[in-house]
Amino acid sequence: MATTESKYPGEFASPRQIYELAEEYRKAAILLVPLGRSRKPLSRAPFRLSAIHAIELYMTALLLHRGHDAHQVRKMQHDLAARAKHTAEAGLLLRTKTANHLQSLSQNREYLITRYGPELAASASQINRLTATLEEVAAKVTLLIAAPLRTAPLAIATATGKA
């Protein structure tokens, strides 16, 4: 009996499904911002984790949308710098500050610090910088993924002679 069971959760997820998951994490991150308290870095951890995960998911969605192999994307693990390099090659043009921040997130291992290093919480990037990175990646990936969807009806109409 053949099994269609996935060896890895998300192995068969479409780029659209990954994008929609990124959207949900972005929305959650936005809702978590007000829960953070001044001079209490740990109170910002839920926002950070949601924001960083959303950024990773947006870039993953774009790579899958552009035809990258899901297994190869998974091999990048949580390396946002590697994802940024590949998404830049796939057409994601980010501001220099944002690209540098993605490098910094990887170099400083902020994903792991946020999950497992409460003693290092104060060393994480500023909330406004993380928010700006999240919003820019979300907006630009949305445009790149939605672009073919907007032009598809025109292409179909042109092909059928109904333009």
N, C-alpha and C positions, 0 to 999 in steps of 0.2 A: 504494500500500500504506500503510495507516494504521499509525502507530507509537504504542505506548503508553509509549514511553520518557519518563521523568520529566525535566523541565528542571532540577529541583532535588532533590538527594537528600533523601528523607523527605517529598516532596510528597504521596505517597499513604499515608503511615503513619497508622495509626489512633491515637486518643488513648491507647488501651491499649498499643500498641507503644511510644509515646513514654514513657509511664509506666514500662514495664518497662525501657527503656533508662536512665531516671533512676535506677531501683532499682539497676541494675548499677553505674552511676557512684558512687552513694552507698556501695555495698558496697566498691568499690575505694578510695574516699576513706578509709573507716574502716580498711582494711588498710594504707594508706599513712601514717597518723598516726605509728605507732611508728618509721618510717624517718627521720623528721625528727630533726635533732640540735640540741641546745641551742646557742645563739649562732651558728647557721648557717642564716640565713633562706632561702637557696636550697634547702636540703635539704627545705624545706616546700612548695616549688613544686608538685610532683606532687599532693600532697594538695589544695592550694588550687585548682588547675585542675580536678581531679575534683569537688571540692565545689561550686565555683561553677557548673560545667557541670551537675551534678545538679540544683541549685536552678533553673537556667534551664529544664531539661527538665521538672521537676515542674510549674512554672508554665505551660509550654507545653502539657503534657498536660491540665491543668485548663482552659485557655482553649479548646483544641480540643474537649474533652469538653462544654463549655458552648456549643459551636456557633460559636466564632469562626473566621473564615476563615484558613486556614493561610498564605496569602500576606500577610495583614495582620499576623499574628503574626511572620512572618519579617522584616517591615519594622522590627520593634523591635530587630533585631540582638541584641546582647548587653546591652541596656539593662534591667537588673533593676528599676530604678525604674519604668519604663514597664510592664513586666510586672506588677509589684506593684500598680500602680494598677488595671490591668485585672482582675487576679485578685481584688482586693478587691471590685470591682464584681460579680465572678462568685461571691462568697461566701466567699473566703478571708480569714478574720479572724485576723490575726497580732498578737502582742504588740507593744506600742509599740517596745520595744528591737529586736525583729526587723525591724519595718517600717523603723525608722531605719537599721538596719544595711544593709538592701537599698538604701536611698537612698545611703548612704555607699559601698557597693561600686560603684555606678554613678558617683557624683561623682568618686571617686578612681580610676576606671577600672581597678579591681583585676584584672579579667579580662585586659585587655591588658598590664598590668604583670607579671602572673604569666606570661604567655606570652612577652613580648618584652623586659621591662625588668629584667634581673637587678640592675642598679644601684639599683633602687627596692624591692627585695624586703623590706628592713627596714621600709619604711613601710606595709606591708600590715596589715590588721586582725589581731587576735589569733586564734590557733588555736582557743581555747575559744569565742570569739564566733562564728567561722565554723562551727564544729561545732554549736553551739546553733541557729544559723540554719538550717543544713542539716536537722537533726533535726526542728525545728518545722515547716518547710515540708513535709518528707516526710510527717510524721504527719498534718498537717491536709489536705494534698492527697489522701492515701490515703483518709481518711474521706469527703471530698467526692466522690471518684470511685467509691468502693465503695458509698456509700449507695444509689444506684439499683439496684445489683446485689443488695443484701440485700433490698430491698423488692419486687423484680421477681417472685419466686416467689409471694409473697402476693397481688400484683395479678393474676397469672395464675390462681391458685387461686380468687380471689374472682370473677373474670370467668367462670370456668367453673362456678361454683357448688360448688366442692370445698373451700371454706375451712373 
